[in-house]
Amino acid sequence: MASEHIGELKKWATDVARKGGDSEPIQLVRALELVSKNFGLQPHEVAILGLTSDGRSLRFLAPDSLRTVGQIPLSSTNSLAARTVREKRPELINHFSVVPHASVFEAVPIADEQRGDPIQKIMSAPILSAGKVVGVLQVSRKGKAMADAGPDFSHPQLRELKLIADALGPCIVICNKD
């Protein structure tokens, strides 16, 4: 466990919440970096989604490459992120590539001329603030095949993701205002 990354993330989230987003727009890049380091991932394997103002969909807050791609309706039956909001519980799937899901977001290039690999393994946790779900934190392992994606996620890592999601709650409320 890389608790130093979690500690730094909690400090960052507390600072953001304390400042209230009154300065420049909050950059979630630092959160992506810390979460990806914590789980040994690339920053593009971490996603932070926020609930839309009408409470009916999720939109990507980070990474930036997915901010304009579209929204995920909470009514979606094959969206892990939507299910995470509806059920208010974290989940891990170490065989995600064979689970029916909307793969449109995986097709978004992670850089110019660089197509992303499919998600093979994923963990998803609700982000709560004042007892209400305000977003979803997801981490994934991508690869051309399951064997290329690295080790399976574990239940202790899922608990860790939930701790991180809890720490992010107050700053996601602020980040998601625009």
C-alpha positions in Angstrom: 0.0 0.0 0.0 1.3 3.4 -0.9 -0.2 5.3 2.0 2.0 8.3 1.3 0.1 8.9 -1.9 -3.2 8.7 -0.1 -2.0 11.1 2.6 -0.8 13.6 -0.1 -4.1 13.2 -1.9 -6.1 13.8 1.3 -4.1 16.9 2.0 -4.6 18.2 -1.6 -8.3 17.6 -1.4 -8.6 19.3 1.9 -6.7 22.3 0.6 -9.0 22.5 -2.5 -12.1 22.2 -0.3 -10.8 24.9 2.1 -10.1 27.3 -0.7 -13.5 26.6 -2.1 -12.4 26.9 -5.7 -12.4 30.7 -5.4 -9.1 31.1 -7.4 -8.4 29.5 -10.8 -10.4 26.4 -11.9 -9.3 23.4 -9.9 -7.1 21.1 -11.9 -7.7 17.4 -11.2 -4.5 16.5 -12.8 -2.8 16.3 -9.4 -5.5 13.9 -8.2 -5.0 11.7 -11.3 -1.2 11.6 -10.7 -1.5 10.6 -7.1 -4.2 8.0 -7.7 -2.3 6.5 -10.6 1.0 6.4 -8.6 -0.9 4.8 -5.7 -2.1 1.9 -7.9 0.9 1.7 -10.2 -1.1 2.9 -13.2 -0.8 5.5 -16.0 -2.7 8.7 -15.4 -5.0 7.9 -18.4 -6.1 4.8 -16.5 -7.8 6.9 -13.8 -11.2 8.6 -14.4 -13.1 11.0 -12.2 -16.8 11.5 -13.1 -19.2 14.0 -11.6 -23.0 13.9 -11.4 -24.6 16.5 -13.7 -26.6 19.3 -12.2 -29.9 17.5 -13.0 -28.7 14.4 -11.3 -29.5 12.2 -14.2 -26.1 11.6 -15.8 -22.4 11.4 -15.1 -19.8 13.5 -17.0 -16.0 13.1 -17.0 -14.2 15.7 -14.9 -10.8 14.1 -15.6 -8.9 13.2 -17.6 -9.2 16.3 -19.8 -9.4 14.2 -23.0 -12.7 12.8 -21.9 -14.3 16.0 -20.6 -16.1 16.8 -23.9 -16.8 13.2 -25.0 -20.4 13.0 -23.6 -22.3 11.8 -20.7 -23.4 8.5 -19.2 -27.1 8.4 -18.2 -27.7 6.9 -14.8 -30.4 4.7 -16.4 -27.7 2.9 -18.5 -27.9 -0.8 -17.8 -24.4 -1.7 -19.0 -22.4 1.2 -17.4 -20.3 0.3 -14.4 -20.1 4.0 -13.4 -23.9 4.4 -13.5 -24.3 1.2 -11.5 -21.8 2.5 -8.9 -24.0 5.6 -8.4 -27.2 3.7 -8.2 -25.9 1.0 -5.8 -23.6 3.4 -3.8 -21.0 0.7 -3.5 -17.5 0.1 -4.8 -16.9 -2.8 -7.2 -14.0 -4.5 -8.9 -14.1 -6.5 -12.1 -10.9 -8.3 -13.2 -12.4 -9.6 -16.5 -14.0 -6.3 -17.7 -13.2 -6.9 -21.3 -15.7 -9.7 -21.5 -18.4 -7.8 -19.5 -20.9 -6.0 -21.7 -20.2 -2.3 -21.4 -20.1 0.9 -23.4 -16.7 1.0 -24.9 -17.1 4.4 -26.6 -14.9 6.1 -24.0 -12.1 3.5 -24.5 -11.9 4.6 -28.2 -11.0 8.1 -27.3 -7.3 8.6 -28.2 -5.1 9.1 -25.1 -2.7 11.3 -27.1 -2.4 12.5 -30.7 -2.1 9.5 -32.9 -2.3 7.1 -29.9 -5.3 4.9 -29.6 -6.1 3.6 -26.1 -6.1 -0.1 -25.4 -9.3 -1.6 -24.1 -9.9 -1.8 -20.3 -9.2 -5.3 -19.1 -9.6 -4.7 -15.3 -11.4 -2.0 -13.4 -12.4 -0.8 -10.0 -15.1 1.7 -9.4 -16.1 3.6 -6.2 -18.8 6.2 -5.5 -17.6 9.6 -4.4 -19.8 10.9 -1.6 -20.3 14.3 -0.1 -22.7 14.9 2.8 -23.9 11.3 2.4 -24.9 11.8 -1.3 -23.2 10.4 -4.3 -21.6 13.3 -6.2 -19.4 11.3 -8.6 -17.4 8.1 -9.3 -13.7 7.3 -9.2 -12.5 4.6 -11.5 -9.1 3.0 -12.0 -8.4 0.5 -14.7 -5.7 -1.6 -16.2 -5.6 -1.4 -20.0 -4.0 -3.8 -22.5 -4.5 -5.4 -25.8 -5.3 -8.6 -23.9 -6.0 -9.6 -20.3 -2.4 -10.9 -20.0 -1.0 -7.5 -21.0 -2.9 -5.5 -18.4 -0.9 -6.4 -15.3 -2.0 -8.0 -12.0 -5.6 -8.3 -10.9 -7.0 -5.7 -8.6 -7.5 -6.9 -5.0 -10.2 -6.3 -2.4 -7.7 -4.4 -0.1 -7.1 -2.1 -3.2 -10.8 -1.7 -3.6 -11.0 -0.5 0.1 -8.2 1.9 -0.6 -10.0 3.3 -3.6 -13.0 3.9 -1.5 -10.9 5.8 1.0 -9.5 7.9 -1.8 -13.0 8.5 -3.2 -14.2 9.6 0.2 -11.3 12.1 0.5 -12.2 13.5 -3.0 -15.9 14.2 -2.1 -15.7 17.8 -1.0 -13.4 18.9 -3.9 -15.6 17.1 -6.5 -18.5 19.2 -5.4 -16.5 22.3 -6.1 -14.9 21.0 -9.4 -18.2 20.0 -10.8 -19.9 23.5 -10.6 -19.0 24.6 -14.1 
